[in-house]
Amino acid sequence: MMWSDFMAYQNTGGRRRPQRNVLGGELATCSANPVTGFFRDGCCNTSADDVGSHTVCAVMTAEFLAFSKARGNDLSTPRPEYDFAGLKPGDRWCLCAPRWQEAFIAGQAPKVVLAATHEGALEHAALGDLKKFAIDLN
């Protein structure tokens, strides 16, 4: 499958279709508070411009926030100049799929919301691994 298949809205004969989640359904909202996503629309929508692949809807934990900070991506410190209050445990955030995979390998992966995780995440993480951390599977 090509990256263009994962673009925010794919033109299909003049019709546009919504992005899909890793389960093949319509992509659900990840978080409106804090507002997340590459486009800051609350969803883990993506496009070719999203070189970080902000596609995994992750539920933050203190352990993961510390892990990410140690890896050079401080998500917990407020950055008012970017209108960013900082994340805290329990917040949902469209995380870069390569960072989630890195955390998974290190045993620090946060839980995920599969219905809100974009299918593009599968370029970096296996569905079976994401399912092990899913909060929205019965």
FIKOLVEX-98392 format. One line per field, with one value per residue (C-alpha): residue number from 1; residue in one letter; x, y, z. Coordinates in Angstrom, 2 decimals, always signed. Layout:
// FIKOLVEX-98392
num c(NUM/...)
residu c(A/...)
xx c(X/...)
yy c(Y/...)
zz c(Z/...)
***
This chain:
// FIKOLVEX-98392
num c(1/2/3/4/5/6/7/8/9/10/11/12/13/14/15/16/17/18/19/20/21/22/23/24/25/26/27/28/29/30/31/32/33/34/35/36/37/38/39/40/41/42/43/44/45/46/47/48/49/50/51/52/53/54/55/56/57/58/59/60/61/62/63/64/65/66/67/68/69/70/71/72/73/74/75/76/77/78/79/80/81/82/83/84/85/86/87/88/89/90/91/92/93/94/95/96/97/98/99/100/101/102/103/104/105/106/107/108/109/110/111/112/113/114/115/116/117/118/119/120/121/122/123/124/125/126/127/128/129/130/131/132/133/134/135/136/137/138)
residu c(M/M/W/S/D/F/M/A/Y/Q/N/T/G/G/R/R/R/P/Q/R/N/V/L/G/G/E/L/A/T/C/S/A/N/P/V/T/G/F/F/R/D/G/C/C/N/T/S/A/D/D/V/G/S/H/T/V/C/A/V/M/T/A/E/F/L/A/F/S/K/A/R/G/N/D/L/S/T/P/R/P/E/Y/D/F/A/G/L/K/P/G/D/R/W/C/L/C/A/P/R/W/Q/E/A/F/I/A/G/Q/A/P/K/V/V/L/A/A/T/H/E/G/A/L/E/H/A/A/L/G/D/L/K/K/F/A/I/D/L/N)
xx c(+0.00/+1.31/+1.56/-0.91/-3.55/-3.21/-3.73/-6.27/-8.99/-8.35/-9.99/-11.98/-13.76/-14.78/-15.89/-13.81/-13.71/-12.77/-9.57/-9.66/-8.51/-6.34/-9.48/-10.74/-13.50/-13.94/-11.34/-12.77/-11.80/-8.81/-9.08/-10.67/-9.21/-6.33/-6.82/-4.51/-3.52/-1.11/-3.84/-5.02/-8.49/-8.80/-8.15/-5.03/-5.55/-2.42/-1.04/+2.22/+3.23/+3.10/+6.64/+6.41/+3.30/+1.18/-1.18/-1.39/-4.09/-2.26/-3.34/-0.53/+1.03/+3.64/+6.03/+5.59/+5.88/+9.17/+10.36/+9.52/+11.21/+14.34/+14.30/+14.22/+10.48/+9.16/+5.37/+4.66/+6.20/+3.83/+4.87/+2.63/+4.30/+2.73/-0.53/+0.47/-0.42/+1.65/+0.26/-0.53/-1.37/-4.76/-4.63/-5.11/-2.64/-1.88/+1.55/+4.13/+3.91/+7.71/+7.84/+5.11/+7.07/+10.26/+8.41/+6.93/+10.37/+11.60/+8.62/+7.22/+4.38/+1.22/-2.28/-3.96/-7.44/-7.65/-10.79/-8.90/-5.53/-4.98/-4.24/-0.98/+0.40/+0.65/+3.67/+5.54/+3.78/+2.10/-1.65/-1.15/+1.15/-1.28/-4.12/-2.17/-2.30/-5.85/-8.35/-11.24/-11.33/-13.88)
yy c(+0.00/+3.46/+6.46/+8.36/+5.84/+7.25/+10.91/+12.96/+12.70/+10.71/+11.88/+8.94/+9.94/+13.35/+11.99/+12.28/+9.55/+9.91/+8.40/+4.86/+3.44/+0.35/-1.80/-0.64/+1.61/+5.35/+7.19/+8.32/+11.45/+10.98/+14.09/+17.52/+18.40/+18.72/+19.25/+16.80/+15.68/+16.85/+19.21/+20.02/+18.79/+16.24/+13.29/+11.39/+12.42/+12.46/+13.51/+13.40/+16.55/+14.63/+13.27/+12.18/+10.05/+11.39/+8.44/+6.53/+7.68/+7.03/+7.43/+9.16/+7.66/+9.16/+6.40/+7.08/+10.86/+10.34/+7.92/+10.39/+13.26/+11.15/+10.52/+14.25/+14.83/+16.56/+16.32/+17.25/+20.73/+23.57/+25.57/+28.68/+30.05/+27.09/+27.22/+23.87/+23.28/+20.10/+16.59/+14.71/+11.07/+10.17/+12.66/+11.23/+12.37/+11.58/+10.14/+9.59/+5.93/+5.47/+6.81/+4.37/+1.52/+2.66/+2.72/-0.72/-2.20/-0.56/-1.89/+1.64/+1.78/+3.60/+2.22/+3.03/+3.72/+1.59/+3.28/+6.59/+5.22/+5.90/+2.98/+4.72/+3.63/+0.12/+1.27/+1.45/-0.90/-4.29/-4.48/-7.37/-5.24/-2.31/-4.65/-5.80/-2.18/-1.35/+0.09/-0.25/-3.99/-6.19)
zz c(+0.00/-0.88/+1.48/-0.70/+0.40/+3.91/+3.04/+5.02/+2.39/-0.71/-3.91/-5.29/-8.49/-7.19/-3.79/-0.69/+1.91/+5.56/+6.87/+8.27/+11.57/+12.08/+12.33/+8.92/+10.27/+10.12/+12.19/+15.56/+17.47/+19.76/+21.97/+21.93/+25.35/+24.86/+21.14/+19.41/+15.96/+13.31/+12.08/+15.66/+14.75/+17.56/+15.23/+14.24/+10.61/+8.53/+5.17/+3.29/+5.22/+8.53/+8.42/+12.09/+11.41/+14.32/+13.92/+17.23/+19.65/+22.92/+26.53/+28.39/+31.52/+33.84/+32.77/+29.07/+29.51/+31.37/+28.65/+25.88/+27.73/+28.17/+24.41/+23.66/+23.19/+26.32/+26.11/+29.73/+30.02/+29.08/+26.02/+26.03/+22.89/+21.05/+23.03/+24.56/+28.23/+28.51/+28.81/+31.98/+32.69/+31.29/+28.40/+24.93/+22.28/+18.64/+19.15/+16.42/+15.43/+15.40/+19.01/+20.07/+18.46/+20.18/+23.53/+22.80/+22.23/+25.46/+27.46/+27.96/+25.43/+26.47/+25.94/+22.62/+21.28/+18.13/+16.78/+16.84/+15.62/+11.92/+9.61/+8.68/+12.07/+10.64/+8.61/+11.94/+14.37/+14.04/+14.59/+17.01/+19.17/+19.12/+20.10/+23.18/+24.40/+23.27/+25.71/+23.28/+22.53/+24.27)
***
